[in-house]
């Protein structure tokens, strides 16, 4: 669904037009007979922000053991063997 509005109407009813976009409607903005903008809803769903504990600080991060420097082929072989045996990655 699409709605066409003039620049003046967009200025007067900006919040309403943005609400239309939020509800899935495209808004085409025209100046006279020239289309100057199309406002569309995002093509991907909005990301959900995961709240974090503000008491956690970067200084409190304790890294795990360093990763082994394994070649890609060795890693792939190990991964396939792990999958075939049904063992989970640690």
Buried (B, 14 or more C-beta within 10 A) or exposed (E): EEBEBEEEBBEEEEEEBEEBBEEEBBBBBBEEEEEEEEBEBEEEEEEEEEEEEEEEEEEEEEEEEEEEEEEEEEEEEEEEEEEEEEEEEE
